[in-house]
């Protein structure tokens, strides 16, 4: 008998964080359209990169030093 979405969600919530991430990637891979060609995806990434660079250049956002990012990531893994 098939599980309901609620049951699957509850089961997924009980998984370790690493398995939750793996499951999320699998679901994303399943949902991606076969019509998305590499060129379309690359174009979207190029646009995103250009947007982010522009935000940095105009001061809309501020960069975060790599060491600070590493500290934040490490503190999340410890908790």
N, C-alpha and C positions, 0 to 999 in steps of 0.2 A: 504494500500500500504506500502511496506517495505521501510525503510529508507536506504540511502546509508551509507557506512562506513564514509564518510566525514561528513554527517549530524549527525550521532551518535557521532562521535568524537567532533564535535562542541557542541552538547548538553552536552556531558560529561565534556567538558572544562568549561561550565557554572555552573556546580554543585559546591556546597561548598566543600572544601578540604576533609572534613570527608566523604562525600558521594562519592567523587572520589576514596578514599581509599577503601570504601566498594565495589564499582563497580569493582575496580581492583582485589580485593580478589575473588569476584564472578567469574570474567572472568578467573582468574588463576585456581580456583576450577573446572570450566567447561572444561578447557583445559588439566587438569591433566589426564594422561592415567590411565585407570582402571588396567592396567598391573603393575603399580608401587605398589609393595607390601610394607608393613611396613618395612620389612627387608631390601629391596633395599634402601628405603629412609633413614633408620637408618644408613646403611653403608655409604651412601653419606655424612650424617652429621658427622659421625665419622671421615671420611677422611678430611672434611673441618676443623673440630676441631683440628686434628693432624697437618694440614698444618699451621693453625694460631698459634698454640703453638710453632711449630718449628720456625716460623718467629719471634716470640717474643724472643725465646731462642737464636737465632743466631744474634739478633739485626737488622734484616732486617726491622722490624717495631718497633715502640715504643708505649707502652700503654698510654692511656689517663686517667687521674684521673677521678673518678666518678663525683666529684663535678664540674669539667670543662664540662663534657658531659651534666650534668643537666642544667648548666647555658646556654649552647648553645641551648638546646632544649627549655628551657623557653623563651629565647630571640626570637626564631623563632615563638613561639605561640603568643607573644606579638605584633609582627609586622604584 
